[in-house]
Amino acid sequence: MTRVSTAALWVAGIGLVLMTAFVAWQVFGRYVLNRSPSWTEQGSVMLMSWFIFLGAAVGVRENYHLGFDVLLYALPKGGKRWLRMISDFVALTFGIGMIWYGSQLVALTWGATLPSLGISGGWDYVPLVAGGVLVVLFTLERIVLRLSGAPIDDVLDELPPAEVATELDTANVKV
């Protein structure tokens, strides 16, 4: 899963760079050449979908998704484990929803053609499905590791609350 996560992060990063290049080309074409290419806007939006959904999936794997942080600091270690497990099941359910509803959107729009790119309109929603698949895989990985007794939460349990971490970080700043 580490390789899949790294590959997704690289694809997302390359997509971000390409999107930036597309937008720059569009601005150059519009204001310098007085002729804006028609494909750059739709291409940029499609690339943005890819890097958002792939990046979000990697965020789920790296435990940057939404969770019950406030309660985590008040519970004992055993309670934290169950709260994190509930959070993982919510993320898993969300990923399944992304796959299910995203697949329906792909099927509904597959027959349409994006005129500026000349490809199927379904490609607009493929990133939603791909991101959902990765969210499901990464969440299942964490659930299986936790149930097998792997110490995946130990590092998280040692971290101070965000407010304390911010105060500690600013306390070390020298003026």
PEFENJO-V183967 format. One record per residue. N is the residue number from 1. SS is DSSP state (H for helix, E for strand, C for the rest). PHI is phi in whole degrees, -180 to 180 (NA if undefined). PSI is psi in degrees with one decimal (999 if undefined). Layout:
BEGIN
n = (N;N)
ss = (SS;SS)
phi = (PHI;PHI)
psi = (PSI;PSI)
END
This chain:
BEGIN
n = (1;2;3;4;5;6;7;8;9;10;11;12;13;14;15;16;17;18;19;20;21;22;23;24;25;26;27;28;29;30;31;32;33;34;35;36;37;38;39;40;41;42;43;44;45;46;47;48;49;50;51;52;53;54;55;56;57;58;59;60;61;62;63;64;65;66;67;68;69;70;71;72;73;74;75;76;77;78;79;80;81;82;83;84;85;86;87;88;89;90;91;92;93;94;95;96;97;98;99;100;101;102;103;104;105;106;107;108;109;110;111;112;113;114;115;116;117;118;119;120;121;122;123;124;125;126;127;128;129;130;131;132;133;134;135;136;137;138;139;140;141;142;143;144;145;146;147;148;149;150;151;152;153;154;155;156;157;158;159;160;161;162;163;164;165;166;167;168;169;170;171;172;173;174;175)
ss = (C;H;H;H;H;H;H;H;H;H;H;H;H;H;H;H;H;H;H;H;H;H;H;H;H;H;H;H;H;H;H;C;C;C;C;C;C;C;H;H;H;H;H;H;H;H;H;H;H;H;H;H;H;H;H;H;H;H;H;H;H;C;C;C;C;C;C;C;H;H;H;H;C;C;C;C;H;H;H;H;H;H;H;H;H;H;H;H;H;H;H;H;H;H;H;H;H;H;H;H;H;H;H;H;H;H;H;H;H;C;C;C;E;E;C;C;C;C;E;E;C;C;H;H;H;H;H;H;H;H;H;H;H;H;H;H;H;H;H;H;H;H;H;H;H;H;H;C;C;C;C;C;C;H;H;H;H;H;C;C;C;H;H;H;H;H;H;H;H;H;H;C;C;C;C)
phi = (NA;-62;-66;-63;-63;-64;-63;-62;-66;-65;-62;-63;-65;-64;-62;-63;-66;-64;-61;-62;-65;-62;-66;-62;-65;-64;-65;-61;-64;-72;-97;-102;-87;59;-152;-83;-66;-77;-84;-69;-67;-65;-64;-66;-64;-66;-63;-62;-60;-62;-73;-69;-72;-69;-64;-64;-64;-64;-61;-64;-65;-85;68;-102;-79;-65;-152;-101;-60;-63;-70;-60;-80;-102;-99;-72;-55;-64;-68;-62;-61;-70;-66;-67;-66;-62;-61;-65;-67;-65;-63;-61;-63;-63;-62;-63;-63;-61;-66;-62;-73;-64;-64;-65;-66;-61;-63;-68;-105;-64;-75;-83;-115;-79;-62;-73;-109;73;-122;-64;-66;-62;-64;-64;-108;-61;-60;-63;-69;-62;-62;-63;-61;-67;-60;-63;-62;-68;-71;-61;-58;-67;-63;-64;-62;-65;-68;-81;93;-65;-81;-74;-97;-60;-65;-67;-69;-85;-75;-74;-57;-57;-65;-67;-62;-66;-65;-64;-67;-76;-69;-89;-80;-99;-94)
psi = (-27.5;-41.2;-40.2;-43.9;-43.9;-42.6;-43.0;-39.7;-39.8;-44.8;-41.8;-43.3;-42.1;-39.4;-40.2;-43.2;-43.4;-41.2;-41.8;-41.3;-40.9;-44.4;-40.7;-41.6;-38.7;-44.3;-43.8;-44.8;-39.9;-46.4;-22.3;-48.8;-11.9;30.0;100.9;129.1;139.2;-24.1;-16.8;-37.8;-51.5;-38.4;-39.4;-42.6;-40.6;-43.4;-37.7;-40.0;-43.0;-50.4;-25.9;-50.7;-36.5;-41.8;-38.2;-39.8;-41.8;-37.2;-36.8;-43.3;-37.3;6.0;36.3;10.0;172.8;142.9;-168.6;55.7;-38.4;-46.3;-28.0;-33.0;-12.3;-10.5;154.3;169.6;-42.6;-39.0;-35.4;-39.1;-45.4;-36.4;-40.0;-35.2;-41.2;-43.3;-40.7;-39.6;-33.6;-45.0;-39.6;-45.4;-40.9;-43.4;-40.8;-40.4;-39.5;-43.3;-49.0;-56.9;-33.4;-39.4;-38.1;-40.9;-39.4;-46.9;-40.4;-32.0;0.9;-33.0;-17.6;152.7;133.7;110.7;-35.6;-25.6;-20.4;23.3;170.7;143.0;-19.5;-25.9;-19.4;-27.9;-4.9;-38.0;-33.2;-43.7;-45.2;-43.3;-40.3;-41.5;-44.7;-39.2;-44.8;-47.6;-46.8;-36.1;-42.0;-38.7;-46.4;-39.5;-45.1;-43.2;-42.9;-44.0;-27.7;-3.7;7.1;140.9;54.1;-18.7;-7.9;-42.8;-40.1;-35.4;-24.1;-14.1;139.8;161.6;154.8;-38.6;-42.0;-40.8;-38.6;-43.6;-40.3;-39.6;-43.9;-21.4;-24.9;-0.7;127.4;135.3;999)
END
